[in-house]
Amino acid sequence: RGGGVERATRRTGVMSLVTLHVYDITNTQYEAANASIQGLNRFTKDILGAGGIFHGAVEVNGDEWSFGYCDRGSGVYCCRPRGNTGYTYRESIPLGVTALSPARVRNILGAMQAAWLGHEYDLLARNCNHFCEAFAEMLGVGSLPAWVNRFASQADATVAAVNYASEQTQKFAEDVGNGLSSFGNGILSLFGAGNSPPRGRTNLSVGANPNGGPNEGRR
């Protein structure tokens, strides 16, 4: 295979190389949009080193595994290494070697296929790169470079922060409203318009003992 990328199936004893394959996301129906994404990635990743909009997949034992959206069933799927035709191949990054046997890797993938359902795909919180990170961790190899999923992670954190701020603002408004309502009731009660006497004052009926005990008539 070309590109000077080592195969993930190359063995060192019982160990297998694990490789991350990175693609530019160019699967929109508009060529201009696809070109713009590639241009953006070249600028934000290659020049700024900040990251970009990428699809990730992990190769181990000769197969490339990733995760995507589907209406039913598992979103985990397999393809030929560096051969996903839905995207444009960009580069490969060795993550290390796994000491797990091929049988053990298959068991892990079976569990992940059951856990990573296609309809649960989320662009910011549960995307292909999140799957790759989880898979790499279970294989016992290195983490993905931060730039691969930085845009999604930061966007997800921003969305979470905005949602939190919105919730806190709404709660504050409700608390202020309740406080103003209580304050208003207190003011009204001072003028006898409330439902109960203001604190520190007692309504005395005719013949009542102002000391609070039973009213005893004079002997």
Disulfide bonds with the S-S distance in Angstrom:
none
